[in-house]
Structure formats: C-alpha cells, structure tokens
C-alpha cells in the first residue's frame, strides 16, 4: 500500500513539476493562469488533469480542438511516479527516503527546464538548497562535515572545468553540483560527475551517429546529471567496492 501511495503522489507531483519546469524559467506564476491547451487555449478542467488517466481517456487529444497532446506529458508523470515508488527499494524506509524524494523532485523540475530552455533556474536551486540544508541537519551524513566537503568539491570541480573549457559547463551546472555535494558528500559527488559525464558522452555519441543532433550542437546536461547522480546515490557504495576489488585483485 505504501508503494502505491508513493506512486500516486509521484504521478500527481510529476504533473506539477512539469508546470514548474516550464513556467519558472519564464518568470511566470506556477498557480495562474490555469493549464491550457497550447494550440487552442482551452482551459483544462479538473477531470482533464488527472495524471496519465486523462491522457488515456482523451486518447491523447485536446477536448477543445482535438489536436494531439504530446506523449511526453504522461510519460513524465509516469516516470516521476515510478521513481517515487521505487526509491524505498534502494534507500529503505528511513529518514533518508525524504532526502531521496526531494532529490527526485528537484531533478524532475530541472530536466523539464533544461530540455526546454537549456537553463537551470537559480530560483529552483535556492529553494531546494534550503530544503536540503534542513534535511541534512536532521539526517546528516557520517561524518557530518562530509556535506560541506562535498559542496565545496562539487562547486570547485565544475568551476574549474567551466574555466578550462571556456563555457563548456553552464553556471547552473556549477551551482547544482555544489548543492549535490551537500546531499551526497565528497566521494559520491565525484562518482556522480563521472557517471553523468559517461552517460552524456555515450548518449551524445549515439545521437551524433544517428543524426539526432548536429556536431557541436549544445545538449542539456541536466538529464545526464539526474541519471548519474541517482545511480551514484543508490549504488555508489557497491560501485566503489567493485572498483576496489578490481584494483587490488591479485
């Protein structure tokens, strides 16, 4: 039952996160105006905003003009629900689960914003920085100063890369990694960056091969950071252990 509750919460919040990710970068209110069809301006009623279900009942079309609704919306809601429901499998039913759900929430907003605008808004990072700081006071890392070391490491690492690459990393990425360091600590924030870069390199190369993107075309790094960070957060200890076994295996 608890897993189902988390799934439902994730579905509902996924719809809200999509609105936040689309509106905040444009400095628009996340409350008004109500959600509407981007084609005809039809104001969506409550029964048209039920995550995933409304899309299925309407057969993926607007009730007003019958134009196609992007499949991305229900998929994004479903992904958020799945991430919420599966988090306890990796974290357990402890206070750290609250941190995990907060991390997923931030990433879902960032993914929408970065894909649509190539921007990670400061307002989002500042909001979540306050939440994460409070959470790490209540549920600190061991030792507690690992959060401070991780924040400094995440910030300096991305700053150095941005300076060396002359803009290869955006300011939003730098601030985001400082925040991730606070959550993950020193070792995991380094692992997060390594895995995120690996994901970005592999997927970017495949996108070039299949001509989805053009050479030197900028791509949003936010989704790769999300995937790499959650991988490090959930399986970081196991990955470090495997690496040490490989390194010192006789």
Secondary structure as GFF3:
##gff-version 3
##sequence-region A 1 250
A	DSSP	alpha_helix	2	23	.	.	.	ID=ss1
A	DSSP	three_ten_helix	24	26	.	.	.	ID=ss2
A	DSSP	three_ten_helix	46	48	.	.	.	ID=ss3
A	DSSP	alpha_helix	53	57	.	.	.	ID=ss4
A	DSSP	alpha_helix	71	91	.	.	.	ID=ss5
A	DSSP	alpha_helix	96	117	.	.	.	ID=ss6
A	DSSP	alpha_helix	122	138	.	.	.	ID=ss7
A	DSSP	alpha_helix	146	165	.	.	.	ID=ss8
A	DSSP	alpha_helix	171	184	.	.	.	ID=ss9
A	DSSP	alpha_helix	186	209	.	.	.	ID=ss10
A	DSSP	alpha_helix	222	247	.	.	.	ID=ss11
###
